[in-house]
Amino acid sequence: MNLYDRIPNNVNLSEDKRLQRALEKWLPNFLGWWHDMGPDGFQDKDVWLRTAVDVGSEGWAHFDYVKMPDYRWGIFLEPAQRDAKVGFGDNYGAPAYQEVPGEFRNSLRRIIVTQGDTEPASVEQQRLLGHTCPSLYDLRNLFQVNVEEGRHLWAMVYLLHAYFGRDGRDEADALLERRSGNPDKPRILEAFNQPCDDWLNFYSFTMFTDRDGKYQLSALAESGFEPLARTCKFMLTEEAHHMFVGDTGLSRVVRRTAQLMKQNPNEDVRETGGIPLEIIQKYINFWFSYSLDLFGGEISSNSADFFAAGLKGRFKEQEQYTDHIAAEGSFVMQVVEGGKLAPQEVPLRNALNEVLRTEYVKDCEKGLARWNKALADEGVNQRLYLPNIRFHRHVGEYAGHHFDLEGTPITREEFDERNAWLPTLEDREYVRSLMNPVTEPGKIANWIAPPTSGIKGKPFEFEYVRL
């Protein structure tokens, strides 16, 4: 670990002067982007952040106060495995790729650019949230997510610079040129162009959209291109906290709503400054459906090609599967034929997006179970749920069709009449009306419950951000 280089790294960057110069030239462009599009209004504040100092499972992070522009973004890969092999696909058992195979160059670059584009996009979506934080604890968690998304951008940029020559350098520059929600230069994936302008959006985003990141990174951590696999394995270590922020954040909102419902059983919680469960449900419907799109089409030749080439595997490929070729077998899914749902048997390799999406849905259901337990603990009978995977889809077999929350086909007119399924302008304005900053240590906004514990042994009352 070269922690004191201009760009901290564990890839012996100083031994490759050409690569080092190229990345040091990119560094001020990154810092300029961070200044313009990173957290607004807090660049000069001391934030209690963790910084990666190792890639081991224990003691890998150091916690201390740091100003975000001084954060030590770095390039960190898991240690190389001796005699690593391609773990799946047509080249199963062959030596892992240490350089980009020419026939897979475009596919690999596409995978890395698409993943890399999500990292700065989320920072841009969340740049104004600090002004309405519910507590210093939550403000610190927002900034921790932001700086680590910045580090994940560095991870992808390193791969582009190190393995893709001029094309890679151009792609790395373009990652700083696109903007979330910009009509002329939007981010690649539509979920990363959606507004994230209140904290209910933020918790929903980190719960559902960052959880998609977990599954995409896990599939890429199986890659036969070893530098990509090693990069993604360490990114997953940091990503866990991002999902924790979303999962526990929504759980705390749900618990507080239940408490307010108990205090005033005959009143709308709006009367006491809470967020009604029906609005929380609409936010779940919105972000869950957009996050499902991130897995791609249900029937995909790209997924088949990536798997055959050994570039992108399944979730926990080596742990959960014995057949790593997947040349035989099929997956039955529902498709739309003549306006009706019909089963279709799809070759397994062409259905791997759906296989990965199915794992994701199971994981999300665990979060819903935790939130519903919070409701039950508070004596509230209502329950939250995930909509059907066909609801509100914009990518794949169900795009262009309309379904209700149970996945039943309906007409566009029927869908438009049921505006209770997604957040309305009125809902969003009400939630934003609650977003008044609380920045005194140990204090918290009325619409959310405090966490059960602080960060890294610190109490909730700790001054996580020095304002």
Number of C-alpha atoms within 10 A of each C-alpha: 15 18 16 9 12 14 19 19 21 18 16 11 18 15 9 11 10 13 17 19 13 14 20 14 11 18 16 11 14 20 14 13 15 23 15 12 20 26 23 16 12 20 15 13 15 18 25 23 25 19 21 22 19 20 19 12 9 7 10 13 16 11 13 12 15 18 16 24 17 10 16 20 25 26 25 27 22 20 15 11 10 6 8 16 19 21 23 26 24 17 17 17 14 15 15 20 18 13 13 16 12 9 9 14 13 12 15 22 19 12 16 19 21 16 19 25 24 23 23 29 28 29 25 24 22 25 22 19 21 22 18 19 22 26 25 27 26 23 21 22 21 24 24 22 22 24 25 25 24 23 24 28 26 25 23 25 23 25 22 23 22 20 18 19 12 12 12 20 20 13 21 25 14 14 23 19 13 18 23 25 18 10 10 8 12 16 24 19 18 16 23 27 20 18 15 21 18 22 25 23 23 23 27 25 31 26 26 28 25 23 24 25 25 22 21 25 24 23 22 27 28 26 29 29 25 26 23 25 23 20 23 27 21 23 25 19 14 20 21 14 17 26 24 17 22 26 24 18 24 28 24 20 26 24 25 22 28 27 22 23 22 15 12 13 12 8 12 14 21 16 10 15 18 24 26 20 18 17 20 22 19 20 23 28 23 22 20 26 23 24 25 27 23 20 22 19 22 23 22 17 15 16 24 23 18 20 26 21 24 28 28 31 28 24 24 13 19 14 7 9 12 9 12 19 17 19 14 9 10 15 16 12 15 15 19 15 10 7 12 11 14 11 11 14 13 17 17 20 26 21 23 30 23 21 17 19 24 14 13 22 18 10 14 19 13 12 19 19 14 15 23 21 16 21 22 15 13 17 13 18 10 11 16 17 16 17 20 17 20 24 26 27 21 19 17 17 16 22 15 11 18 21 20 18 16 12 16 13 20 14 13 13 9 13 17 11 10 11 11 14 22 19 19 14 9 9 19 16 12 16 23 15 11 19 19 13 17 19 23 15 16 15 15 22 19 19 24 23 19 22 16 9 11 14 16 8 7 11 15 21 16 15 19 26 24 16 12
